[in-house]
Amino acid sequence: MGVIHATYRIVRTEESMEQLMPTATRTEAAPAWKGRTVLLLCFVTIVFDGYDLVIYGSTVPSILKYQEWGLTTAQAGVIGSLALIGMLLGTMSVGVLTDRLGRRRIMLASITVFSICMLASAFSPSAEAFGALRFLTGLGLGGVVPTCIALTVEYARKERRQIANALMFSGYSVGGVGASLLAINLLPHIEFRWLYAIGSLPLVTLLPVGWKLLPESVAYLARTGRTAEAVETAGRYGLVYSDIVSSQEPSEGPTQKSSLRTIFTRTFLLSTILFALANFCGLLLVYGLNTWLPQIMRQAGFNLGDSLTFLLVLNAGAIVGSVSASVIADRVGIKKVVTASFVVAFAAILMLTFQLPLAMLLVIVAFAGLGSVGTQILVGGYCATHYPQSLSATALSWSLGVGRVGAICGPVIGGAVASLALGWQLNFYMFAVFAVIGAVVVFAVPRRLRP
């Protein structure tokens, strides 16, 4: 892999290293399905993450027609932002919690929270209660993203980390497509509330399976003094224990800085700022395009069916494109691929301003999906492998937390630009600017951490 890891060294004697290191290479005897189980559990979790977020946009027309609540368009917009605000707070706070309580516990707790809140949303007695539950749903959803990324990267083969992360995070687009398809097919026959009840399925499916099969982070076990359990878990999943331990920041002196303070020290400060900006741009593109692409294409003269098709192709392009880009990233380096992906987003979004045949525009939208949704997937993987294992969850949660501000701003800025009535192309120009900014900040991420 072309990703440059931190240059920390663990000072140990050869004897102590031999005691801690069960094998010199990845344990070939470990069943391959064990590592894939972690990937699959995280993938399914992110599928529901995508479903729970996109389902709101899919049901807004029905909610606005729901006479018992009598919501205006502006009020519906406020409710829509509440889940993203909840994700912002959840993502920024979960990093420190995972470093203290473990990634497994926090991930399972987050699944429980968003599942219960989705079920409660289906029975909301009022719009106010529904909005509050959307906020709480966002808190739970914000907790699963950094933990899923961190666990996926840790339990993947070293040379396959980026492809594993992309496969896992493609679940967001799968969930988004699923939400759109279910809404199209079910809303004519059932009330919108039932689509929120579907979002509670992890409570009786994913959660019991995860409780039984999801392992704790080996890095967390080692850092908290549970060395024997860490070695046993590493061997059971075919991990090289020494690689995990050597990627952690050693404690210096009698007291150790908190992980949150550490990512803002001289060594990590520039990377922390740049990853936060990259996530801001990436998530602004993701939620801005997912919110406004159909309406922009309607203004461009396409009918509703074709406009919704653009949204489906956007997410499909993200699924296929991000996986392909991650394969390349594992070979040539993640930094080059993420930078290039932002450039692809810039070019594709600009090309959408031209009057072209529908088939050609759909191909361009697929590349826009790679460069926006797909790039955001790659940014998360880059961040996870750039920091030591002991800091990855905190760094991820912080940068994704700042990125959630971009997620909130995307729909708002898109709506503000659209309200100017200066032409539908102006929205695409605005999104293209943020794609350029994303490319620049990722290019500026240092290859080597400062001592």
ZARO-853659 format. One record per residue (C-alpha): residue number from 1; residue in three letters; chain; x, y, z. Coordinates in nm, 4 decimals, decimal comma, padded with zeros to 6 digits. Layout:
<recs>
NUM|ALA|A|X|Y|Z
...
</recs>
This chain:
<recs>
1|MET|A|00,0000|00,0000|00,0000
2|GLY|A|00,1126|00,3490|-00,0732
3|VAL|A|-00,0237|00,4908|00,2502
4|ILE|A|00,2486|00,6238|00,4754
5|HIS|A|00,1926|00,5223|00,8345
6|ALA|A|00,3089|00,7075|01,1427
7|THR|A|00,6779|00,6745|01,2230
8|TYR|A|00,6373|00,5922|01,5887
9|ARG|A|00,8444|00,3115|01,7324
10|ILE|A|00,7536|00,0810|02,0156
11|VAL|A|01,0633|00,0381|02,2302
12|ARG|A|01,0656|-00,3209|02,3497
13|THR|A|01,3273|-00,5897|02,4038
14|GLU|A|01,3423|-00,8820|02,1635
15|GLU|A|01,2263|-01,1109|02,4406
16|SER|A|00,9107|-00,9121|02,5154
17|MET|A|00,8312|-00,8844|02,1457
18|GLU|A|00,8580|-01,2583|02,1058
19|GLN|A|00,6117|-01,3025|02,3901
20|LEU|A|00,3623|-01,0623|02,2362
21|MET|A|00,3977|-01,1657|01,8724
22|PRO|A|00,2365|-01,4995|01,7908
23|THR|A|00,3499|-01,5026|01,4286
24|ALA|A|00,5818|-01,3083|01,2014
25|THR|A|00,3298|-01,2961|00,9218
26|ARG|A|-00,0437|-01,2969|00,8932
27|THR|A|-00,1785|-01,6241|01,0332
28|GLU|A|-00,2647|-01,8288|00,7301
29|ALA|A|-00,4441|-02,0892|00,9411
30|ALA|A|-00,7150|-01,8422|01,0391
31|PRO|A|-01,0350|-01,9052|00,8405
32|ALA|A|-01,0834|-01,6413|00,5709
33|TRP|A|-01,4502|-01,6016|00,6606
34|LYS|A|-01,3668|-01,4610|01,0043
35|GLY|A|-01,2198|-01,1412|00,8646
36|ARG|A|-01,5005|-01,1181|00,6112
37|THR|A|-01,7548|-01,1467|00,8921
38|VAL|A|-01,6361|-00,8139|01,0329
39|LEU|A|-01,6572|-00,6579|00,6868
40|LEU|A|-02,0070|-00,7969|00,6303
41|LEU|A|-02,1382|-00,6802|00,9679
42|CYS|A|-02,0026|-00,3307|00,9095
43|PHE|A|-02,1391|-00,3285|00,5527
44|VAL|A|-02,4919|-00,4186|00,6655
45|THR|A|-02,4719|-00,1554|00,9390
46|ILE|A|-02,3833|00,1121|00,6832
47|VAL|A|-02,6653|-00,0093|00,4545
48|PHE|A|-02,9114|00,0797|00,7293
49|ASP|A|-02,7209|00,4034|00,7910
50|GLY|A|-02,7819|00,5021|00,4289
51|TYR|A|-03,1417|00,3825|00,4390
52|ASP|A|-03,2262|00,5774|00,7538
53|LEU|A|-03,0865|00,9008|00,6099
54|VAL|A|-03,2211|00,8813|00,2550
55|ILE|A|-03,5667|00,7595|00,3568
56|TYR|A|-03,6511|01,1054|00,4897
57|GLY|A|-03,5969|01,2682|00,1520
58|SER|A|-03,7976|00,9893|-00,0098
59|THR|A|-04,0949|01,0471|00,2229
60|VAL|A|-04,0969|01,4288|00,2402
61|PRO|A|-04,3731|01,4594|-00,0248
62|SER|A|-04,5952|01,2265|00,1789
63|ILE|A|-04,5109|01,4029|00,5055
64|LEU|A|-04,6033|01,7409|00,3570
65|LYS|A|-04,9412|01,5997|00,2568
66|TYR|A|-05,0021|01,4542|00,6037
67|GLN|A|-05,2798|01,6831|00,7252
68|GLU|A|-05,2535|01,5851|01,0926
69|TRP|A|-04,9119|01,7498|01,1129
70|GLY|A|-04,9716|02,0331|00,8683
71|LEU|A|-04,6027|02,0940|00,8011
72|THR|A|-04,4795|02,3667|00,5706
73|THR|A|-04,1862|02,3132|00,3348
74|ALA|A|-03,9603|02,5204|00,5616
75|GLN|A|-04,0569|02,3147|00,8667
76|ALA|A|-03,9908|01,9928|00,6773
77|GLY|A|-03,6473|02,1284|00,5895
78|VAL|A|-03,5711|02,1953|00,9558
79|ILE|A|-03,6732|01,8411|01,0503
80|GLY|A|-03,4521|01,7084|00,7723
81|SER|A|-03,1516|01,8902|00,9173
82|LEU|A|-03,2085|01,7504|01,2681
83|ALA|A|-03,0812|01,4017|01,1805
84|LEU|A|-02,7658|01,5534|01,0301
85|ILE|A|-02,7114|01,7700|01,3374
86|GLY|A|-02,7506|01,4574|01,5494
87|MET|A|-02,4950|01,2799|01,3317
88|LEU|A|-02,2576|01,5721|01,3781
89|LEU|A|-02,2763|01,5478|01,7569
90|GLY|A|-02,2706|01,1684|01,7562
91|THR|A|-01,9696|01,1442|01,5273
92|MET|A|-01,7654|01,4025|01,7160
93|SER|A|-01,8306|01,2480|02,0574
94|VAL|A|-01,8019|00,8799|01,9753
95|GLY|A|-01,4271|00,8829|01,9098
96|VAL|A|-01,3308|00,9496|02,2698
97|LEU|A|-01,5923|00,6987|02,3878
98|THR|A|-01,4522|00,4232|02,1647
99|ASP|A|-01,1017|00,4858|02,2947
100|ARG|A|-01,2335|00,4408|02,6495
101|LEU|A|-01,5055|00,1757|02,6109
102|GLY|A|-01,4021|-00,0083|02,2945
103|ARG|A|-01,5279|00,0015|01,9378
104|ARG|A|-01,7458|-00,3086|01,9693
105|ARG|A|-01,9530|-00,1726|02,2570
106|ILE|A|-02,0038|00,1671|02,0960
107|MET|A|-02,0991|00,0191|01,7593
108|LEU|A|-02,3595|-00,2146|01,9107
109|ALA|A|-02,4939|00,0635|02,1331
110|SER|A|-02,5246|00,2955|01,8325
111|ILE|A|-02,7148|00,0308|01,6342
112|THR|A|-02,9523|-00,0077|01,9281
113|VAL|A|-03,0133|00,3676|01,9505
114|PHE|A|-03,0915|00,4324|01,5846
115|SER|A|-03,3047|00,1175|01,5520
116|ILE|A|-03,5231|00,2044|01,8517
117|CYS|A|-03,5561|00,5643|01,7339
118|MET|A|-03,6585|00,4571|01,3829
119|LEU|A|-03,9294|00,2343|01,5304
120|ALA|A|-04,0473|00,5150|01,7574
121|SER|A|-04,0509|00,7524|01,4585
122|ALA|A|-04,3091|00,5311|01,2924
123|PHE|A|-04,5457|00,5964|01,5840
124|SER|A|-04,4701|00,9658|01,6404
125|PRO|A|-04,7804|01,1436|01,7735
126|SER|A|-04,6695|01,4843|01,6452
127|ALA|A|-04,4272|01,6575|01,4129
128|GLU|A|-04,2318|01,7827|01,7149
129|ALA|A|-04,1861|01,4294|01,8465
130|PHE|A|-04,0912|01,3102|01,4986
131|GLY|A|-03,8255|01,5822|01,4717
132|ALA|A|-03,6821|01,4960|01,8134
133|LEU|A|-03,6617|01,1294|01,7160
134|ARG|A|-03,4878|01,2177|01,3893
135|PHE|A|-03,2268|01,4017|01,5963
136|LEU|A|-03,1783|01,0992|01,8243
137|THR|A|-03,1632|00,8708|01,5198
138|GLY|A|-02,8823|01,0897|01,3894
139|LEU|A|-02,6919|01,0501|01,7162
140|GLY|A|-02,6958|00,6732|01,6728
141|LEU|A|-02,6073|00,6892|01,3044
142|GLY|A|-02,3158|00,9204|01,3823
143|GLY|A|-02,1745|00,6592|01,6161
144|VAL|A|-02,1583|00,3743|01,3664
145|VAL|A|-01,9631|00,5424|01,0855
146|PRO|A|-01,6206|00,5900|01,2520
147|THR|A|-01,6423|00,2581|01,4369
148|CYS|A|-01,7300|00,0689|01,1181
149|ILE|A|-01,4422|00,2289|00,9296
150|ALA|A|-01,1931|00,1615|01,2085
151|LEU|A|-01,2949|-00,2034|01,2569
152|THR|A|-01,3061|-00,2732|00,8829
153|VAL|A|-00,9584|-00,1318|00,8270
154|GLU|A|-00,8115|-00,3083|01,1311
155|TYR|A|-00,9471|-00,6532|01,0415
156|ALA|A|-00,8647|-00,6315|00,6700
157|ARG|A|-00,5423|-00,7596|00,5192
158|LYS|A|-00,2872|-00,4813|00,5088
159|GLU|A|-00,2739|-00,4810|00,1300
160|ARG|A|-00,6553|-00,4863|00,1021
161|ARG|A|-00,7564|-00,2164|00,3478
162|GLN|A|-00,8796|00,0403|00,0970
163|ILE|A|-01,0886|-00,2065|-00,1044
164|ALA|A|-01,2350|-00,3479|00,2180
165|ASN|A|-01,3244|00,0007|00,3387
166|ALA|A|-01,4823|00,0884|00,0034
167|LEU|A|-01,6865|-00,2325|-00,0008
168|MET|A|-01,8075|-00,1588|00,3505
169|PHE|A|-01,8917|00,2050|00,2867
170|SER|A|-02,0655|00,1267|-00,0428
171|GLY|A|-02,3422|00,0087|00,1872
172|TYR|A|-02,4462|00,3745|00,2228
173|SER|A|-02,5320|00,3973|-00,1456
174|VAL|A|-02,6946|00,0529|-00,1364
175|GLY|A|-02,9133|00,1727|00,1501
176|GLY|A|-02,9921|00,4944|-00,0347
177|VAL|A|-03,0947|00,3109|-00,3488
178|GLY|A|-03,3010|00,0693|-00,1395
179|ALA|A|-03,4802|00,3563|00,0336
180|SER|A|-03,5654|00,5160|-00,3004
181|LEU|A|-03,6904|00,1921|-00,4527
182|LEU|A|-03,9020|00,1038|-00,1491
183|ALA|A|-04,0552|00,4503|-00,1450
184|ILE|A|-04,1392|00,4348|-00,5148
185|ASN|A|-04,3032|00,0939|-00,4836
186|LEU|A|-04,4638|00,1076|-00,1373
187|LEU|A|-04,5796|00,4641|-00,0792
188|PRO|A|-04,8704|00,4337|-00,3240
189|HIS|A|-05,0043|00,1495|-00,1078
190|ILE|A|-04,9007|00,2146|00,2555
191|GLU|A|-04,8520|00,5101|00,4891
192|PHE|A|-04,5049|00,6637|00,5052
193|ARG|A|-04,4688|00,5604|00,8722
194|TRP|A|-04,4119|00,1957|00,7750
195|LEU|A|-04,0946|00,2880|00,5883
196|TYR|A|-03,9493|00,4144|00,9166
197|ALA|A|-04,0542|00,0946|01,0915
198|ILE|A|-03,8468|-00,0966|00,8344
199|GLY|A|-03,5459|00,0997|00,9596
200|SER|A|-03,5776|-00,0739|01,2976
201|LEU|A|-03,5010|-00,4188|01,1539
202|PRO|A|-03,1384|-00,4148|01,2823
203|LEU|A|-03,2793|-00,4431|01,6342
204|VAL|A|-03,3969|-00,8002|01,5682
205|THR|A|-03,1509|-00,9013|01,2946
206|LEU|A|-02,8155|-00,7234|01,2914
207|LEU|A|-02,7824|-00,6565|01,6642
208|PRO|A|-02,8107|-01,0222|01,7826
209|VAL|A|-02,5679|-01,1382|01,5132
210|GLY|A|-02,3242|-00,8572|01,5909
211|TRP|A|-02,3390|-00,9318|01,9620
212|LYS|A|-02,2305|-01,2897|01,8899
213|LEU|A|-01,9812|-01,2436|01,6068
214|LEU|A|-01,8353|-00,8909|01,6189
215|PRO|A|-01,4890|-00,8878|01,7837
216|GLU|A|-01,3371|-00,6060|01,9852
217|SER|A|-01,0538|-00,4016|01,8379
218|VAL|A|-00,7179|-00,5712|01,8942
219|ALA|A|-00,5552|-00,2290|01,9264
220|TYR|A|-00,8006|-00,1347|02,2017
221|LEU|A|-00,7424|-00,4615|02,3871
222|ALA|A|-00,3655|-00,4170|02,3725
223|ARG|A|-00,3800|-00,0537|02,4782
224|THR|A|-00,5974|-00,1309|02,7818
225|GLY|A|-00,3659|-00,4031|02,9104
226|ARG|A|-00,5687|-00,7048|02,7940
227|THR|A|-00,2651|-00,8444|02,6147
228|ALA|A|-00,3563|-01,2137|02,6269
229|GLU|A|-00,7018|-01,1461|02,4847
230|ALA|A|-00,5511|-00,9195|02,2191
231|VAL|A|-00,3022|-01,1864|02,1094
232|GLU|A|-00,5750|-01,4531|02,1036
233|THR|A|-00,8093|-01,2327|01,8988
234|ALA|A|-00,5346|-01,1396|01,6544
235|GLY|A|-00,4477|-01,5063|01,6016
236|ARG|A|-00,8118|-01,6073|01,5640
237|TYR|A|-00,8657|-01,3499|01,2886
238|GLY|A|-00,5310|-01,3992|01,1193
239|LEU|A|-00,3877|-01,0594|01,2124
240|VAL|A|-00,0218|-00,9843|01,2782
241|TYR|A|-00,0222|-00,8669|01,6373
242|SER|A|00,3137|-00,6903|01,6063
243|ASP|A|00,1839|-00,4775|01,3158
244|ILE|A|-00,1100|-00,3583|01,5237
245|VAL|A|00,0977|-00,2852|01,8336
246|SER|A|00,3734|-00,1086|01,6389
247|SER|A|00,1198|00,1268|01,4792
248|GLN|A|00,0131|00,2617|01,8164
249|GLU|A|00,1517|00,5700|01,9810
250|PRO|A|00,3537|00,4744|02,2875
251|SER|A|00,2861|00,6311|02,6214
252|GLU|A|00,5539|00,8762|02,7277
253|GLY|A|00,6011|00,9455|03,0954
254|PRO|A|00,3645|00,8708|03,3795
255|THR|A|00,0680|01,0421|03,2146
256|GLN|A|-00,0548|01,0136|02,8550
257|LYS|A|-00,2398|01,2847|02,6687
258|SER|A|-00,5941|01,2065|02,5686
259|SER|A|-00,6325|01,0939|02,2102
260|LEU|A|-00,8396|01,4025|02,1294
261|ARG|A|-00,5613|01,6339|02,2469
262|THR|A|-00,3015|01,4210|02,0717
263|ILE|A|-00,4484|01,4662|01,7230
264|PHE|A|-00,4068|01,8426|01,7699
265|THR|A|-00,0413|01,8235|01,8688
266|ARG|A|00,2337|01,9401|01,6340
267|THR|A|00,2741|01,5922|01,4875
268|PHE|A|-00,0855|01,5548|01,3721
269|LEU|A|-00,2258|01,9106|01,3565
270|LEU|A|-00,1920|01,9715|00,9819
271|SER|A|-00,3338|01,6301|00,8930
272|THR|A|-00,6237|01,6773|01,1367
273|ILE|A|-00,7197|02,0124|00,9820
274|LEU|A|-00,6873|01,8893|00,6238
275|PHE|A|-00,8879|01,5700|00,6797
276|ALA|A|-01,1615|01,7773|00,8443
277|LEU|A|-01,1744|02,0072|00,5396
278|ALA|A|-01,1727|01,7098|00,3013
279|ASN|A|-01,4653|01,5544|00,4860
280|PHE|A|-01,6470|01,8891|00,4864
281|CYS|A|-01,6196|01,9146|00,1076
282|GLY|A|-01,6970|01,5468|00,0506
283|LEU|A|-02,0087|01,5385|00,2679
284|LEU|A|-02,1320|01,8707|00,1296
285|LEU|A|-02,1203|01,7144|-00,2169
286|VAL|A|-02,2855|01,3914|-00,0972
287|TYR|A|-02,5844|01,5492|00,0745
288|GLY|A|-02,6089|01,8484|-00,1558
289|LEU|A|-02,6314|01,6355|-00,4701
290|ASN|A|-02,8537|01,3718|-00,3103
291|THR|A|-03,0935|01,6458|-00,2035
292|TRP|A|-03,0976|01,8705|-00,5100
293|LEU|A|-02,9967|01,6634|-00,8151
294|PRO|A|-03,3536|01,5527|-00,9056
295|GLN|A|-03,4914|01,9058|-00,8699
296|ILE|A|-03,2040|02,0592|-01,0670
297|MET|A|-03,2631|01,8133|-01,3506
298|ARG|A|-03,6357|01,8938|-01,3405
299|GLN|A|-03,5457|02,2596|-01,3895
300|ALA|A|-03,3199|02,1542|-01,6758
301|GLY|A|-03,6259|02,0129|-01,8539
302|PHE|A|-03,6285|01,6440|-01,7603
303|ASN|A|-03,9427|01,4705|-01,6368
304|LEU|A|-03,9747|01,3366|-01,2822
305|GLY|A|-03,8959|00,9767|-01,3784
306|ASP|A|-03,5720|01,0696|-01,5521
307|SER|A|-03,4794|01,3068|-01,2686
308|LEU|A|-03,5124|01,0269|-01,0112
309|THR|A|-03,3109|00,8000|-01,2408
310|PHE|A|-03,0233|01,0477|-01,2163
311|LEU|A|-03,0297|01,0039|-00,8378
312|LEU|A|-03,0219|00,6248|-00,8654
313|VAL|A|-02,7328|00,6381|-01,1133
314|LEU|A|-02,5443|00,8804|-00,8866
315|ASN|A|-02,5445|00,6249|-00,6046
316|ALA|A|-02,4850|00,3294|-00,8360
317|GLY|A|-02,1811|00,5080|-00,9763
318|ALA|A|-02,0568|00,5586|-00,6226
319|ILE|A|-02,0851|00,1858|-00,5477
320|VAL|A|-01,9025|00,0648|-00,8576
321|GLY|A|-01,6610|00,3551|-00,8833
322|SER|A|-01,5458|00,3619|-00,5229
323|VAL|A|-01,4696|-00,0102|-00,5195
324|SER|A|-01,2732|00,0185|-00,8445
325|ALA|A|-01,0882|00,3255|-00,7205
326|SER|A|-01,0001|00,1478|-00,3965
327|VAL|A|-00,8440|-00,1423|-00,5865
328|ILE|A|-00,6245|00,1128|-00,7619
329|ALA|A|-00,5550|00,2895|-00,4308
330|ASP|A|-00,4175|-00,0295|-00,2770
331|ARG|A|-00,1686|-00,0433|-00,5642
332|VAL|A|-00,0657|00,3164|-00,6348
333|GLY|A|-00,1500|00,4933|-00,3082
334|ILE|A|-00,4686|00,6288|-00,1570
335|LYS|A|-00,3641|00,9954|-00,1668
336|LYS|A|-00,3250|01,0028|-00,5448
337|VAL|A|-00,6582|00,8302|-00,6003
338|VAL|A|-00,8568|01,0520|-00,3604
339|THR|A|-00,7123|01,3664|-00,5177
340|ALA|A|-00,7915|01,2377|-00,8666
341|SER|A|-01,1451|01,1418|-00,7603
342|PHE|A|-01,2198|01,4957|-00,6448
343|VAL|A|-01,0919|01,6187|-00,9823
344|VAL|A|-01,3256|01,3710|-01,1555
345|ALA|A|-01,6147|01,5115|-00,9516
346|PHE|A|-01,5225|01,8644|-01,0588
347|ALA|A|-01,5112|01,7720|-01,4279
348|ALA|A|-01,8293|01,5619|-01,4202
349|ILE|A|-02,0336|01,8232|-01,2328
350|LEU|A|-01,9259|02,0938|-01,4766
351|MET|A|-02,0223|01,8735|-01,7735
352|LEU|A|-02,3748|01,8417|-01,6316
353|THR|A|-02,4283|02,2083|-01,7192
354|PHE|A|-02,4191|02,1246|-02,0925
355|GLN|A|-02,7207|02,0208|-02,2983
356|LEU|A|-02,6288|01,6609|-02,3813
357|PRO|A|-02,8258|01,3442|-02,4672
358|LEU|A|-02,9829|01,1637|-02,1709
359|ALA|A|-02,7629|00,8550|-02,2069
360|MET|A|-02,4457|01,0631|-02,2020
361|LEU|A|-02,5643|01,2619|-01,9003
362|LEU|A|-02,6351|00,9407|-01,7101
363|VAL|A|-02,2771|00,8267|-01,7697
364|ILE|A|-02,1502|01,1643|-01,6488
365|VAL|A|-02,3696|01,1429|-01,3379
366|ALA|A|-02,2176|00,8013|-01,2626
367|PHE|A|-01,8722|00,9629|-01,2635
368|ALA|A|-02,0104|01,2420|-01,0453
369|GLY|A|-02,1214|00,9696|-00,8044
370|LEU|A|-01,7683|00,8300|-00,7970
371|GLY|A|-01,6217|01,1739|-00,7402
372|SER|A|-01,8670|01,2783|-00,4683
373|VAL|A|-02,0171|00,9861|-00,2742
374|GLY|A|-01,7365|00,7515|-00,3782
375|THR|A|-01,4631|00,9973|-00,2868
376|GLN|A|-01,6099|01,0457|00,0599
377|ILE|A|-01,5754|00,6708|00,1122
378|LEU|A|-01,2086|00,6886|00,0139
379|VAL|A|-01,1426|00,9889|00,2392
380|GLY|A|-01,2585|00,7873|00,5391
381|GLY|A|-01,0258|00,5013|00,4502
382|TYR|A|-00,7346|00,7394|00,3971
383|CYS|A|-00,7879|00,8985|00,7378
384|ALA|A|-00,8156|00,5586|00,9096
385|THR|A|-00,4796|00,4416|00,7744
386|HIS|A|-00,2962|00,7741|00,8088
387|TYR|A|-00,3070|00,7780|01,1909
388|PRO|A|-00,1793|00,5179|01,4396
389|GLN|A|-00,4391|00,2559|01,5357
390|SER|A|-00,4736|00,4057|01,8831
391|LEU|A|-00,5807|00,7410|01,7362
392|SER|A|-00,7697|00,6350|01,4246
393|ALA|A|-01,1178|00,6264|01,5802
394|THR|A|-01,0752|00,9696|01,7396
395|ALA|A|-00,9268|01,1213|01,4234
396|LEU|A|-01,2052|00,9708|01,2145
397|SER|A|-01,4806|01,0858|01,4461
398|TRP|A|-01,3416|01,4388|01,4648
399|SER|A|-01,2889|01,4818|01,0901
400|LEU|A|-01,6255|01,3230|01,0101
401|GLY|A|-01,7831|01,5431|01,2749
402|VAL|A|-01,6552|01,8561|01,1037
403|GLY|A|-01,7623|01,6979|00,7766
404|ARG|A|-02,1170|01,6752|00,9100
405|VAL|A|-02,1229|02,0543|00,9080
406|GLY|A|-02,0696|02,0211|00,5338
407|ALA|A|-02,3527|01,7679|00,5226
408|ILE|A|-02,5822|02,0215|00,6882
409|CYS|A|-02,4596|02,3038|00,4638
410|GLY|A|-02,4993|02,1099|00,1367
411|PRO|A|-02,8806|02,1091|00,1226
412|VAL|A|-02,9009|02,4589|00,2746
413|ILE|A|-02,6544|02,6160|00,0312
414|GLY|A|-02,8147|02,4295|-00,2570
415|GLY|A|-03,1544|02,5671|-00,1608
416|ALA|A|-03,0168|02,9192|-00,1198
417|VAL|A|-02,8518|02,9108|-00,4619
418|ALA|A|-03,1670|02,7705|-00,6219
419|SER|A|-03,3765|03,0485|-00,4655
420|LEU|A|-03,1678|03,3095|-00,6494
421|ALA|A|-03,3374|03,2017|-00,9745
422|LEU|A|-03,0200|03,2707|-01,1727
423|GLY|A|-03,0341|02,9462|-01,3688
424|TRP|A|-03,0140|02,5789|-01,2755
425|GLN|A|-02,6486|02,5644|-01,3855
426|LEU|A|-02,5436|02,7833|-01,0904
427|ASN|A|-02,6015|02,4954|-00,8472
428|PHE|A|-02,3579|02,2776|-01,0390
429|TYR|A|-02,0979|02,5562|-01,0478
430|MET|A|-02,1235|02,5866|-00,6698
431|PHE|A|-02,0792|02,2124|-00,6150
432|ALA|A|-01,7845|02,2082|-00,8573
433|VAL|A|-01,6034|02,4715|-00,6486
434|PHE|A|-01,6164|02,2491|-00,3406
435|ALA|A|-01,4856|01,9556|-00,5456
436|VAL|A|-01,1792|02,1645|-00,6363
437|ILE|A|-01,1258|02,2630|-00,2723
438|GLY|A|-01,1450|01,8957|-00,1754
439|ALA|A|-00,8782|01,8031|-00,4294
440|VAL|A|-00,6445|02,0759|-00,3044
441|VAL|A|-00,6692|01,9888|00,0661
442|VAL|A|-00,6177|01,6147|00,0079
443|PHE|A|-00,3163|01,6889|-00,2105
444|ALA|A|-00,1759|01,8935|00,0792
445|VAL|A|-00,2003|01,6094|00,3362
446|PRO|A|00,1598|01,5361|00,4424
447|ARG|A|00,2995|01,2011|00,3396
448|ARG|A|00,5065|01,1846|00,6558
449|LEU|A|00,3935|01,2940|01,0003
450|ARG|A|00,6088|01,5571|01,1695
451|PRO|A|00,8136|01,4300|01,4637
</recs>
